[in-house]
Amino acid sequence: MRSLLTLAAPALLATTLTANVAVANVQGPTVYGLIHLSADQINSDIDGNAQSFNVSSNTSRIGVRGGFDVDANLQVLYQAQAFVYITEGGHDDNKFRFDQDTFAGFKGNWGLLRIGNMNSPTKLLRVRTDLFSTQVGAAGNITGADGQDNWRRNSVYYTSPKINGITAKAQYSTNSADEGHATTYRSVAYSASLEFENGPFWAAIAYDEDKGLPVAGDDTNVKAYRAAASVNLTEDLRVNAIYNHAHKSGLDGNLSPANSDVYGLGLRYQLAQKVALKTQVHHLVRDERVTNAHLDNKKPRATQYAIGADYQYAPNLMFYANYAQTDNDGVYRAPTNAGRTAIIKLGQSDTQKENPWAVSVGTIFHF
């Protein structure tokens, strides 16, 4: 009798495990991606640096995601997402890395908890209000001037369930600068937001702090406060707004760089079923007064103007045409650099009075 039980035990165990697996719901893995390409005429407006024609791969990406329902109250999630440098055939010594929104985590009626490399809650406020995201004229060219629009590696990220239209997000990065190291090399970062959404209205506030990494030459602690809103005034007209304040302090006795403020406003109008017109303006001002041949005791500033049209050919395929220009006065910013491979190198200007511009025609395909 005992020998029969011994022989039957593995079979009974296998049957039990098979039954448990059958009850569980496996989702994925699913391969997804985005192809975003553009052809651009770019002019840096720097003396001796002629304008040029370029093609650009604009945060094109590929990823895999999936999940596993452990029971009715708990789901395991995973995602791995990588840049695809379509126009260059590779990047950074042709290394293929999952360096965008890559994580694993758990989800339940209590919220979502993830660990990985993810967009910060503060950055997501800009993404929500940016009508030209990763295109020529992207708001990130201005809002990202002080490091708030980043992916944060080595992160623990919690998202609450939506309650009465309110969602809370909190992210802690044990080392935003690099992989895990001894305490001396840690650059800790925090980001948190509160969002409210009710019908056509959405608004959010966020706080962000990056403590810098003196041993790597990053000798500044930056605290940022951001607010954003979006509202559909009519069925066809949407208005977006954003404000960001960056407060900086020097580390290890270094002088503190100037604080900065960014103001942004955007409009999108649905002209026809498949055609939308859009425009936005973002203004950066440094909290310092500089006296030179151009500023004469004024605060350095840069203003970006963008205008464009979207043609939604199919639900997953869009074509667009944009024009953007940045008017610089004491600080050089370019309308081409956020989330793109065809860029204007910053820091080349001697006068910082240039007005770089770009014309772009592009396509975005989701799969």
N, C-alpha and C positions, 0 to 999 in steps of 0.2 A: 504493500500500500504506500509506504514511504517513498519507494523508488518511483512509483507512478506519479506521485505529487511532485517529486523532484524533476521528472521529465516534463511534466505539464506546466510547471511554473514559468519557464521562459515563454511558452506559447501564450499563457494567460497574460503575462506582462506585456508582450507585444500587442496582443489584442486590445488591452487597456490603453496603451499609448496611441495606437492607431485610432481608437475611438475618440481620444482627446484631441488629436490633430484634426480629425474630421469635423469636430465641433468648432474649432478655431477658424477664423476667417483671414486668409492671407490676401493682402492687397499689393499687387506688383510682384516683382520690380517692374517699373514703367520707365522707359527711356523717353525723355522730353528734350526740347531745346528751342533755341531762338537763333535765327540767322538775321543779322542786321548789318547791311552793307551800304556804303554811300560813296558818291563821287563828288569831290569838293574842290572848289577854287579858293585858295587861301592866300591872304596877304597879311604879313606881320606888321607892315607899316614901319619897319625899322630900316634906317638908311643902309643901303648896300645889300639888303636882304630882299630880293625880288619875290613877287608873288609866284605861286606854283600850283599846278594841278595835282591832286592826290586821290587815291582811293583809301577807304578806311573800313576796318572791321570794328564795329561799335558794340562792345560787350556782347558779341555773339557768344553763345554758350551751349553746352550740352550737359545733361545730367541724368541721374537715375534716382528714383525715389520709390518708396513702398512702405508698407505697414503690416502689422500683425495684431489682430484683436485677441488679446490674451483672455479676456472675458468681457462681460457687458460693461465693466467700469474702467478698463485699462487697455490702452492701445500702445504698441511700440511703433515708433516712426523712425525712418532714416532717409537721408538725402545726401548725395554727393554731386556737386556741380562744378564745372570747370570752364574757364575761358577757352574759346576757340579762335585762334588768330588766323582767320581765313585768308586775309590779304598778304600775310607774311610767311605762311607755312610753318609757323612755330614762333617761339618767343623765349627770351631768357635762356639762351643756349639750348633751345628746342625742348625744354622740359615741359612735360604735360603734368599739370598739378590741379587737384581739386581745391581751388583757392577762392571759391565763391560759395556762400551760404551752404556749407557742408556741415552736417550735424547728425546726431542720433538723440532720441528722446522718448518721453512718455506723455500720453494725452489721456485725460479723463474729464469728468464733469467738474473737477477742481481747477482745470486749466491745462496749459502745455508747458512742459519743462524740457529744455534741450541743452546739449553740450556740443560745442564746435566752433566754427568760424562763421560769423553771421553779421549781417547789416545791423547797425545799432538802432535802437528805437528813435534816437535823435535824427539819424540819417533818413529814416522812413518818413518823417514829416516833410522833408524836401522832396523825396520821391513822389509822395502823394500829390504835391502841388506843382510839380515840374512838368510843363507842357512840352518840353523839348528834351526829355531825359535821354542821355547818351547820344544826343544829336548836336549838330552845330547850334549854339545858343542855349545849351543846357544850363539850368540854374546853378548846378554844381561848380561851374567855373568861378562863381562869385561866392556862394555859400560855403564851398569847401576850402576857402582860402586859409582857414585856420585849423583844419584837421577834423571838423565835425562830421564829414561825410565819408566815413570809413567802414570797412568790414573790421570786426574785432575778433581776433583769434583767441584761442584758449578761454572761451566764454561759457558761462552758465547763464541761461536766458529763460526767464519765466514770463508767460503771457496768461493773463487772467481770462476767465470766461466773460462775455459781455453781459453786464447787469444794468438794466435801465439805460441802455445806450452807451455805457461807460466801459472802456477796456483799459487795463493797466499793463504796462510792460516794464521789465527791469532786467538789466544785463550787467554782469560783473565779469571783467576780463582779468585773469590772473597775470597775464603778460601780453599786452597788445603789440609789443614790438617784435617778438620772435617766439621761437618755441620755448618750452619750459627751461628755466635756468635756476641757478642759486639765487638767493634773495638779492644779491648785489645787482643783478642784471634784470630785475623785474620792473616792468612799466605797467603799473596797474591802471585800469580804466573802468569808469562807471557810466552807465546811461540808463535813463528811465523816462517814461512818458505816461501821460493820461490822455485818452482820446474819448471824445463824445460824438456820437452820430445819431441823427434823428431825421429820417427821410432825406431831403435834398441837402441837409446841412451837416457838415463835419468840421470839428475843431479839435486842436490838440496842443498840449504844452509838453516840453521836454527839458531835461537837465543832462549835461554831459561833462565828464571830467576825465582828462588824460594827464597822468602825473609825469609824463616824460621819462627819459632815460639818459641821465647825464653821461654815463660811461659810453654811450653810443653817439654822443654829440647832440642829443635832444635835451637842451637845458631849460625847457620851458614847461611849466604846469599851466594847462588851459582849462578853464571852467566856462562852459557855454550854456546859455539859456535860449531856448527856441520856442516860438509860437507859430502856429499855422492854422489856416482855415480854408474851406472850400464850400461853395454854395451854388446851387442851380437857381438862378434868379428866374428863369423861364425854362420851358422844356428844351430850348435850343441854346441857352446862354449860361455858361458857367464862369464864376469868378474865383480865383485862387489868390491867397496872400500868405506871406511868410515874413518873420522877423527873427534875427539871430544876433545875440550879443556874446562876444568872446572876451573873457577877462583873463589876462595872462600875468604870470609871475615867474621871475627867474629862479632857477634852482642853483644850489651850491654857490650862492653869492653873486650870480650873474645878474646883469641888468635886466629888468622886465621889458619885453617888447610892448609896443603900443596895443591897447585894446582895440576892438573893431565892432562895428555894427553893420548889419546887412538888412536891407528892406527890399521886398519883392512883391510884384503884382502881376497877375496873368489873366487873360480873357480867352475863352474858347467859344466859338459860335458855330453851330451846326447849320451850314448853309443849305445843304441838300441831304438826301438820304445817305449818300456815301462821301460827301465832301464837308470838311470842317476847316474853318479859318482859326488861326491862333496867334497870339502875340503875348510877350511878357517882357518886363524890365526888372533888373536887379541892380541895386546900388550898394557899393561897399565904401565905407569911410573909416579911416584909421584915427584913433583918438590921440593925435599928436600934431603939433604944428611944426612945419618945416619951412625954413627960409632958403630958397635957392633961386636960380634964374627964372623958374617957372611957377613955383608955389607962392612965394612972397608971404610967408607966415600963414599959410593955409594948411588944412588937413589933407593928407593924401587920400585920393578917392579913385574909384573906377565904377563906371556904369555900363551895363550890358543891355543892348536892345536886340530883340529877336522877333521875327515875323515869319509865318509859314502857313502851309496848307497841307492837310492830310486827305488822301483818297483811299477809303477803305474798300478795296476791290473785292475782298471776301472776308469772312469772320477772322481768318488767321493770316491774312495777307494785306499789307498796307504799303502805299507809296507816299512819299512826301517831298516837298521842296521848301527849303528854308533860306533865310538870310539873317545873319547876326553880325553885330559890331560891338566892340568894347571901346568906350572913350576913357582913356587913362589920364590921370592927372596926379603924378607922384607915386603911383604904384602900377606895375604892368600886369594886367590880366588879359587872357585871350579867350575868344568865344569858341575855341575848338578842342579844349583839352579834357573835359570831363567824360570819362568812359569811352575814349576813342583811341585808335592807333595813329591816325594822322593828326599831328598836333603842332602847335607853335611852341618852341622852347622858351620858357620864362627866364627872366633875369638877363636877357640880352640887351635891354635898352639902356642907353646912357641918359636920356632925357626923361623917360617915363611919361612922355606927353603924346605917345603914339595912339592911333586908333585902328587896331587890327580888325579885319573883317573876313567873312567867309560866306560863300554861296554853296549850298549842298542839295543834292538830289539823292534820295535813298529809298530803301525798301526794308521792311521788317516782316519776317515770316516765322510764325510759331508752329511747332509740331510736338 
